[in-house]
């Protein structure tokens, strides 16, 4: 495990961590975070990938985790960032860092929640050879899981406007919701979550061109007891990837001898032999297929 810095195309520095396998990497994997989640949450899984021969990179978006500048560590008031910055600059920087680190192996993405929603907004998503999404669905509030839908309207229509006006950012730690978020991020996310198209521009028009560019295999792993995402929301999000080869797995806790998985449970080490192994099997298969395809093209040349 090695702490590094990424530099986005606007000069912003981001905290990141690399996990190197003991031998030659068979693939390099980028793990973008879910909303309000720090990269440390993914360290056990990233280490597991390295144990299975894959290099991995985790990172914190600007204004999150260790990517919060010293001047803003007490308060995010005045910190400038939105979801387009996270996708177009930070996520994009992570892809380029991964490609520079291991240029000759497939580049794969494992996107948890928001991390699986943003690839269509990443300018250089052509670098990606395969995507595995975990608990990624539309955040449109009317399509949230029932237990969340009962309260989330209050967040978008009351808590967000009131608290951001008072604090200058969303004080998630204080209100025990998603964590502290820059004002631009929470305002844009609130707009998305109130729109049935979810990923939209400032005028509410759906953004789909970047998703149409993605033509690689995509495995969507979702969980029937997800307290945030409904199956409808998961399906609608992955319908955006209409040119990708999408495989959808709807997993019940009983399928993996568990009482609970939920929105965050996939990344618990208790699932090493089940969910983690499923993910690694798919990633290895995708990497081998890509490498064989490349070797075939070089042979023909």
C-alpha positions, 0 to 999 in steps of 0.5 A, spaced: 500 500 500 502 506 497 500 513 498 500 518 492 497 524 489 494 525 483 493 531 479 487 533 476 487 537 469 485 544 473 491 543 478 487 540 484 491 535 488 488 529 490 489 524 495 490 516 492 492 510 494 496 504 490 495 497 492 501 493 488 500 485 487 507 481 488 508 479 481 506 482 474 499 485 474 494 482 470 489 488 470 489 495 474 483 497 477 480 504 479 475 504 485 471 511 485 468 512 492 460 512 493 457 519 495 460 521 502 465 515 503 472 516 504 477 511 500 479 508 506 473 504 506 475 500 500 482 498 502 480 491 504 477 490 498 483 493 494 488 489 498 484 483 496 485 485 489 492 485 489 492 479 493 489 476 486 494 479 482 491 486 480 493 493 481 488 497 484 487 505 486 483 508 490 482 516 491 478 521 495 474 526 490 476 533 492 473 536 498 472 529 501 477 525 505 484 526 505 483 531 499 480 536 503 485 542 503 488 544 510 484 551 510 478 547 509 478 541 514 474 545 519 469 547 515 467 546 507 464 553 507 467 556 500 470 550 497 468 550 490 466 543 487 460 539 484 459 533 481 462 535 474 468 536 477 468 529 481 467 526 474 470 530 469 477 532 473 478 527 479 475 520 476 478 522 469 485 523 473 484 516 476 483 513 470 490 516 467 494 515 473 492 507 473 493 507 465 500 510 466 502 506 472 500 499 468 499 501 461 500 494 458 494 491 462 486 492 461 484 498 465 477 496 469 473 500 474 469 498 480 464 503 482 460 503 488 454 507 488 456 514 485 462 511 483 458 506 478 453 512 476 459 517 474 462 513 468 458 516 463 460 523 465 468 522 465 471 525 458 476 519 457 472 513 459 474 510 452 480 508 457 476 503 461 476 496 458 470 493 463 466 496 469 463 492 475 458 496 479 456 495 486 449 497 489 449 503 483 442 505 481 438 512 480 438 516 486 431 519 483 427 519 490 421 516 488 425 510 485 429 509 492 428 503 496 421 504 500 424 505 507 429 511 504 423 514 500 419 515 506 424 520 509 428 522 503 424 527 500 425 531 507 432 531 505 432 534 498 426 539 499 428 541 506 434 539 510 439 541 504 436 548 502 436 550 510 443 547 512 447 549 506 444 556 507 446 556 514 453 553 514 455 554 507 456 547 505 452 540 507 454 538 514 452 531 514 456 529 520 452 534 524 446 531 521 448 524 521 447 524 513 452 522 508 458 526 511 460 533 509 459 535 502 461 541 498 455 546 497 456 545 489 456 537 490 450 537 494 446 542 490 447 538 484 446 531 487 439 534 490 437 537 483 439 530 480 435 526 485 429 530 484 429 529 477 426 522 474 432 522 469 437 523 475 443 525 471 442 531 468 445 538 466 443 545 469 437 545 465 434 538 467 436 535 460 438 528 461 446 527 459 446 521 455 452 522 450 457 519 455 454 513 457 453 511 449 460 511 448 461 506 453 461 499 449 465 495 454 462 489 458 459 491 465 457 487 471 452 490 475 451 487 482 445 489 486 442 486 493 435 485 494 436 488 501 439 494 499 436 500 504 437 505 498 436 503 491 430 499 489 431 494 483 427 499 479 432 505 480 438 500 479 435 498 472 434 505 470 441 507 471 444 501 467 439 502 462 443 508 461 449 504 458 445 502 452 451 500 448 455 496 453 454 489 454 450 489 461 450 483 465 445 484 471 446 480 478 440 481 483 443 477 489 439 475 495 443 475 502 441 468 502 444 466 496 451 468 500 449 465 506 448 472 509 443 475 514 444 482 511 448 485 505 445 492 504 448 498 500 455 498 503 455 490 505 459 488 499 465 491 502 465 487 508 471 482 509 466 477 511 464 476 503 471 474 501 469 467 499 462 469 496 461 476 493 469 478 493 470 472 489 464 473 484 467 480 483 474 477 482 472 471 477 469 476 473 474 481 473 479 476 471 475 473 465 474 480 463 482 482 463 484 475 460 479 476 454 481 483 453 489 481 453 487 475 448 484 480 443 490 485 444 494 479 442 490 477 436 490 484 433 498 484 434 498 477 431 494 479 425 498 485 424 
